[in-house]
Amino acid sequence: MGFVYSAAIGVFWFGRLANTWHHGLVARWWSEFNRDWRGSEIEYFKNVIERYGQPALDVGCGTGRILVPCVEAGIEVHGTDISNEMIRLCRARLISLGLDADLTVTPTHELNLGQRYRTIISCGVFGVGTTREEDLDGLRRIRKHLTPGGCLIFDFYLPGENLNEWSNWSKPARPTLPSRWTKPDVRKTSDNDELALQTRTIEFDPMEQYSVREIRMKQYEDQELVNCHQYRIRLNSYFKNELLLMLNVAGFDQVEMYGGLSDEKPAAYEDYHLMVLARA
């Protein structure tokens, strides 16, 4: 669900958007501030594409954090994203640099581009804003878009990267929901506005392995609140063997998992950020 309040015109808006929170002020935040986060990821995926071949597809490309540097480097990369606003901002960034790329608005579980790729990448996308059935359908769709021998590379996070998160899975320590809003993360935009981001958890189901997070973004002009956008998103949690089974069902024959940004260190119990390489 999406909820938007515009202080400038004094109206509320309720409605169902695509199952993501990357709209409105949230999309603007990603465009402004999510460019160089974990720059090592950008280099990792650039090297992956160069190794496994072009053309490549960036599934869930967002505003182009990885796609744009790849295109700048002369790599042929196309992009998809469920949010038309994220795609619009990605295209604007490409145009500002005198660049171009094929960009399509589509959820992964409806992927149908009429083209195959030697490499498909996806960073920070799997299990975000989807049902588990849609995640499996998405893997099947990606498999159909790979050339024979093509490679899918994507990452996911095991649930509970620290002790406090793991304790939430036990009934005695189950948190009271909704949780409190996080402390506002306030940043100044390129046009001198201020955006303040907060999140909280409103639902958590350890049996079904998902949570629902809510995001609230406030926009200030000269310290006056002018907009407030609020969205919810479902986040699915997966464990290693469950994901291996899903990839097998989706038609991937050769699957390897590594700890972090590596294709040399096999995933181990101390890792929670895993990289998956699956061959068609």
HELIX and SHEET records of a PDB file:
HELIX    1   1 GLY A   24  PHE A   33  1                                  10    
HELIX    2   2 GLY A   39  TYR A   52  1                                  14    
HELIX    3   3 LEU A   67  GLU A   72  1                                   6    
HELIX    4   4 ASN A   84  SER A   96  1                                  13    
HELIX    5   5 THR A  108  GLU A  110  5                                   3    
HELIX    6   6 ARG A  132  LYS A  144  1                                  13    
HELIX    7   7 LEU A  163  SER A  167  1                                   5    
HELIX    8   8 LYS A  171  ALA A  173  5                                   3    
HELIX    9   9 LYS A  240  VAL A  249  1                                  10    
SHEET    1   A 6 VAL A  11  GLY A  15  0                                        
SHEET    2   A 6 GLY A   2  SER A   6 -1                                        
SHEET    3   A 6 GLU A 224  ASN A 236 -1                                        
SHEET    4   A 6 TYR A 210  GLU A 221 -1                                        
SHEET    5   A 6 GLU A 194  ASP A 205 -1                                        
SHEET    6   A 6 ASP A 185  LYS A 188 -1                                        
SHEET    1   B 7 LEU A 103  VAL A 105  0                                        
SHEET    2   B 7 VAL A  77  ASP A  81  1                                        
SHEET    3   B 7 ALA A  56  VAL A  59  1                                        
SHEET    4   B 7 TYR A 117  SER A 122  1                                        
SHEET    5   B 7 LEU A 146  TYR A 157  1                                        
SHEET    6   B 7 HIS A 273  ARG A 279 -1                                        
SHEET    7   B 7 GLN A 254  GLY A 259 -1                                        
END                                                                             
